[in-house]
Amino acid sequence: MANNDREGSGKFAYSSPVVLNERILSSMSRRSFAAHPWHDLEIGPGAPAVFNCIDRVLYSSVVYPHNYGFIPRTICEDSDPMDVLVLMQEPVLPGCYLRARAIGLMPMIDQGEKDDKIIAVCADDPEYRHYKDIKELPPHRLAEIRRFFEDYKKNENKEVAVNEFLPAEEAIKAIKYSMDLYASYIVESLRQ
């Protein structure tokens, strides 16, 4: 599990691997022929700095403030792939695959479990690609993002807590950690 070191540096430390649900390894079996977006799509040659991600559908009636998805070939402490909110000019359809660059990390606790979000920009969007760190975004944009994640699970009667945004370097560390966690899980799964 990841430990939130709230004292001192304010940075996050990561430790012990998580157990991934076996059903997600279906794409790696000899019986599977369909590509699985989590396991079969490449994270990209520039990862963790520039990575590919897949857009998702939201459970409730609220609307994401930007495109939301996950980073393939990553896993986090909640046994899901790394979540990513991608800022860009246009919305994309769920399931789309695009290149993104992390500009920050939004630490979040969902129902008592760590559920951090990578805040990224589309690496190919002429309006957003120049952003390198979350502190460059307008304060109102950050307030909108924070408020969305504080409110979106209220329809499901779930509580979340959003901590202060962290810089791009912390986001890149979190992505690298989730890539390593995923790789170690896959290696261990293949040994069994």
Beta strands, then each sheet from edge to edge (+ up, - down):
strand 1: 2-4
strand 2: 12-14
strand 3: 50-55
strand 4: 67-71
strand 5: 82-87
strand 6: 97-106
strand 7: 108-110
strand 8: 113-114
strand 9: 117-122
strand 10: 160-162
strand 11: 166-167
sheet 1: 1+ 2-
sheet 2: 11+ 6- 3+ 4- 5+ 9+
sheet 3: 8+ 7- 10+
end
